[in-house]
């Protein structure tokens, strides 16, 4: 049996491919492996950006492997350090993640994609939350999706299981951009390289602030920023990179970010 997760490092970019024929569904083993991969990515200072995609041309990920469940994998089992799919509940993930959605993206696969920061899709990609049809709840999507797209559209998807195509997903703001399938990975890599050239300490501060701000008022969040109560913000303001940005601007050159 082939390994369900493959990885490739290109400079400061980690590419993670879910490879479980025929549909790239996730079982407990795959989920735990993905958690380990993304934990190591989070903790490796040499890596700045990750891309997650699916093998093949038809499926990104349909979510939970129902065949594995029928063989004994518990739906509420131990998904691993990062929760289902490795990144949904991984603490302190302060690096950018790009989802390159290369096909069908539904159920837990859509929840996985929504855990990324930038979503790029092939023009034949399609999206749905079909859990309603099997009498279960799309739990993470019930939390995330109404915050990403209009409430009534999110509710329609959750309550009916309706499929939408890439063009509609982009119209509602669920995904960032659509590309021809043949161009998807090259465009994802170009985006990743662009991000990898940016200031990692600023990215970390942005992600920590945005996560924490979901449960706070605007003023409470601003007070925490000003008082340097976010570890990432405190690290940024005390960093060499903070000074490098100012020097580069004054010297009319591109900054050299070292992440410290």
C-alpha positions as CSV (number, residue, x, y, z in Angstrom):
1,X,0.0,0.0,0.0
2,X,1.4,3.4,-0.9
3,X,2.0,6.1,1.7
4,X,-1.2,8.2,2.1
5,X,0.7,11.5,2.5
6,X,3.6,12.6,0.3
7,X,5.7,15.7,0.9
8,X,8.2,17.7,-1.1
9,X,10.2,20.6,0.0
10,X,11.0,23.4,-2.5
11,X,13.3,25.9,-0.8
12,X,11.2,27.4,2.1
13,X,7.9,25.8,0.8
14,X,6.5,22.5,1.9
15,X,4.1,20.7,-0.5
16,X,1.8,18.2,1.1
17,X,-0.2,15.8,-1.1
18,X,-3.0,13.6,0.2
19,X,-2.7,10.5,-1.9
20,X,-5.3,7.8,-1.0
21,X,-6.8,6.4,-4.2
22,X,-9.4,6.5,-5.4
23,X,-10.8,9.6,-3.7
24,X,-8.2,10.9,-1.2
25,X,-10.6,10.2,1.7
26,X,-9.0,10.6,5.1
27,X,-8.9,7.7,7.7
28,X,-7.5,7.9,11.2
29,X,-4.0,6.9,10.0
30,X,-3.9,9.6,7.3
31,X,-5.2,12.2,9.7
32,X,-2.6,11.4,12.3
33,X,0.2,11.5,9.6
34,X,-1.1,14.9,8.4
35,X,-1.0,16.2,11.9
36,X,2.6,15.1,12.3
37,X,3.6,16.6,9.0
38,X,2.0,20.0,9.8
39,X,3.3,20.0,13.3
40,X,6.8,19.5,12.0
41,X,6.2,22.2,9.4
42,X,5.0,24.6,12.1
43,X,8.1,24.0,14.2
44,X,10.7,24.1,11.4
45,X,12.2,27.6,11.1
46,X,13.5,26.8,7.6
47,X,10.0,26.3,6.2
48,X,7.7,29.4,5.8
49,X,4.8,28.3,3.6
50,X,2.8,25.1,3.0
51,X,0.7,24.0,0.1
52,X,-1.9,21.2,0.6
53,X,-3.5,19.4,-2.4
54,X,-4.8,16.1,-3.5
55,X,-3.3,13.5,-5.8
56,X,-4.9,13.0,-9.2
57,X,-7.2,15.3,-11.2
58,X,-10.7,14.4,-9.8
59,X,-10.6,14.6,-6.1
60,X,-9.1,17.1,-3.6
61,X,-10.7,15.3,-0.7
62,X,-14.2,14.1,0.1
63,X,-13.5,14.1,3.9
64,X,-13.9,11.1,6.2
65,X,-13.3,7.6,4.7
66,X,-16.7,5.9,5.2
67,X,-15.2,2.5,4.1
68,X,-12.6,2.8,6.8
69,X,-15.4,3.6,9.3
70,X,-17.3,0.5,8.2
71,X,-14.1,-1.5,8.9
72,X,-13.9,-0.1,12.4
73,X,-12.4,3.4,12.3
74,X,-14.3,5.4,14.9
75,X,-15.8,8.7,13.6
76,X,-14.9,10.2,17.0
77,X,-11.5,8.5,17.2
78,X,-8.1,10.0,17.7
79,X,-7.5,12.1,14.7
80,X,-4.0,13.1,15.8
81,X,-2.2,16.2,17.0
82,X,-4.0,18.6,14.6
83,X,-7.5,17.2,14.7
84,X,-9.1,15.9,11.6
85,X,-6.8,16.5,8.6
86,X,-3.9,17.7,10.7
87,X,-4.5,21.4,10.7
88,X,-8.0,22.2,11.9
89,X,-7.0,22.1,15.6
90,X,-3.3,22.5,15.4
91,X,-2.3,25.1,18.0
92,X,-0.1,28.1,17.1
93,X,-0.1,27.4,13.4
94,X,1.3,30.9,12.5
95,X,2.6,30.2,9.0
96,X,0.6,30.6,5.8
97,X,-1.1,27.6,4.2
98,X,-2.4,27.4,0.7
99,X,-5.0,24.9,-0.4
100,X,-4.7,23.9,-4.1
101,X,-8.1,22.4,-4.7
102,X,-7.7,20.1,-7.6
103,X,-11.2,18.6,-7.8
104,X,-14.1,17.4,-5.6
105,X,-13.9,19.1,-2.2
106,X,-16.7,18.1,0.1
107,X,-17.6,17.2,3.7
108,X,-14.5,17.1,5.8
109,X,-12.4,17.9,2.8
110,X,-14.1,21.3,2.5
111,X,-13.6,21.7,6.3
112,X,-9.9,20.9,5.7
113,X,-9.7,23.4,2.8
114,X,-11.3,26.1,5.0
115,X,-8.5,25.7,7.5
116,X,-6.0,27.0,5.0
117,X,-5.4,30.7,4.6
118,X,-5.6,31.0,0.8
119,X,-7.8,28.8,-1.4
120,X,-7.0,28.3,-5.0
121,X,-9.2,26.0,-7.1
122,X,-9.1,24.3,-10.5
123,X,-11.9,25.3,-12.8
124,X,-13.5,21.9,-12.5
125,X,-13.5,21.9,-8.7
126,X,-16.9,21.5,-6.9
127,X,-17.9,21.9,-3.3
128,X,-20.6,20.6,-0.9
129,X,-21.4,19.6,2.6
130,X,-23.4,16.4,2.1
131,X,-23.4,15.3,5.7
132,X,-27.0,16.2,6.1
133,X,-27.9,13.4,3.7
134,X,-26.3,10.8,6.0
135,X,-27.8,12.1,9.2
136,X,-24.7,13.7,10.6
137,X,-23.4,17.2,11.2
138,X,-20.7,19.0,9.4
139,X,-19.4,20.3,12.7
140,X,-16.4,22.4,11.7
141,X,-18.1,23.8,8.7
142,X,-21.1,24.8,10.9
143,X,-18.6,27.0,12.8
144,X,-16.5,28.3,9.9
145,X,-18.6,28.6,6.8
146,X,-21.1,31.2,8.0
147,X,-18.1,33.4,8.9
148,X,-16.6,33.1,5.4
149,X,-19.6,33.5,3.1
150,X,-23.1,35.0,3.4
151,X,-25.0,33.4,6.2
152,X,-27.9,32.3,4.1
153,X,-25.7,30.7,1.5
154,X,-23.8,28.8,4.2
155,X,-27.1,27.6,5.7
156,X,-28.4,26.4,2.4
157,X,-25.2,24.3,1.8
158,X,-25.4,22.9,5.4
159,X,-29.2,22.3,5.4
160,X,-29.5,20.9,1.9
161,X,-26.1,19.4,0.9
162,X,-26.3,21.4,-2.4
163,X,-23.2,21.2,-4.6
164,X,-21.7,24.4,-6.0
165,X,-19.2,24.8,-8.8
166,X,-15.9,26.8,-8.5
167,X,-17.4,29.9,-10.1
168,X,-20.1,30.1,-7.6
169,X,-17.7,29.4,-4.7
170,X,-15.6,32.3,-5.9
171,X,-18.6,34.6,-6.2
172,X,-19.5,34.0,-2.6
173,X,-15.9,34.5,-1.5
174,X,-15.3,30.9,-0.4
175,X,-12.2,30.6,-2.6
176,X,-9.7,33.2,-3.7
177,X,-9.1,32.3,-7.4
178,X,-9.9,29.8,-10.1
179,X,-7.3,28.5,-12.6
180,X,-7.3,26.0,-15.4
181,X,-6.5,22.6,-13.9
182,X,-3.2,22.4,-15.8
183,X,-2.1,25.7,-14.2
184,X,-3.3,25.2,-10.6
185,X,-0.1,23.9,-9.1
186,X,2.2,26.4,-10.9
187,X,0.0,29.2,-9.7
188,X,-0.1,27.8,-6.1
189,X,3.7,27.6,-6.2
190,X,4.0,31.1,-7.4
191,X,1.8,32.3,-4.6
192,X,3.8,30.2,-2.1
193,X,7.1,31.6,-3.3
194,X,5.7,35.2,-3.0
195,X,4.7,34.5,0.5
196,X,8.0,32.8,1.4
197,X,9.8,36.0,0.4
198,X,7.8,38.0,2.9
199,X,8.2,38.7,6.6
200,X,7.5,35.5,8.6
201,X,7.2,37.3,11.9
202,X,4.5,39.6,10.5
203,X,2.6,36.6,9.1
204,X,2.8,35.0,12.6
205,X,1.4,38.1,14.2
206,X,-1.4,38.4,11.7
207,X,-2.5,34.8,12.2
208,X,-2.4,35.0,16.0
209,X,-4.3,38.3,16.1
210,X,-7.0,37.0,13.7
211,X,-7.5,33.8,15.6
212,X,-7.9,35.5,19.0
213,X,-10.0,38.4,17.6
214,X,-12.8,36.0,16.7
215,X,-13.8,35.8,20.4
216,X,-13.1,39.4,21.3
217,X,-14.3,42.9,20.7
218,X,-12.4,45.2,18.4
219,X,-11.2,47.3,21.3
220,X,-10.1,44.4,23.5
221,X,-8.0,43.1,20.6
222,X,-6.4,46.5,19.9
223,X,-5.6,46.8,23.6
224,X,-3.8,43.5,23.6
225,X,-1.9,44.5,20.5
226,X,-0.8,47.8,22.0
227,X,0.2,46.2,25.2
228,X,2.2,43.5,23.4
229,X,0.2,40.8,25.0
230,X,0.4,38.6,21.9
231,X,3.6,36.6,21.9
232,X,4.0,37.0,18.2
233,X,3.5,40.7,18.3
234,X,6.0,41.1,21.1
235,X,8.5,39.0,19.2
236,X,7.9,41.1,16.0
237,X,8.4,44.5,17.8
238,X,11.6,43.2,19.4
239,X,13.0,41.7,16.3
240,X,15.8,42.5,13.9
241,X,13.3,42.1,11.1
242,X,11.4,45.1,12.4
243,X,14.5,47.3,12.1
244,X,15.3,45.7,8.7
245,X,12.0,46.8,7.3
246,X,12.7,50.4,8.3
247,X,16.3,50.3,7.0
248,X,15.3,48.8,3.7
249,X,12.6,51.4,3.2
250,X,15.1,54.2,3.9
251,X,17.7,52.7,1.7
252,X,15.3,52.1,-1.1
253,X,16.0,48.3,-1.4
254,X,14.2,45.1,-0.8
255,X,14.3,43.9,2.8
256,X,16.0,40.7,3.7
257,X,13.8,38.9,6.2
258,X,15.5,36.5,8.6
259,X,12.6,35.7,10.9
260,X,14.3,36.9,14.0
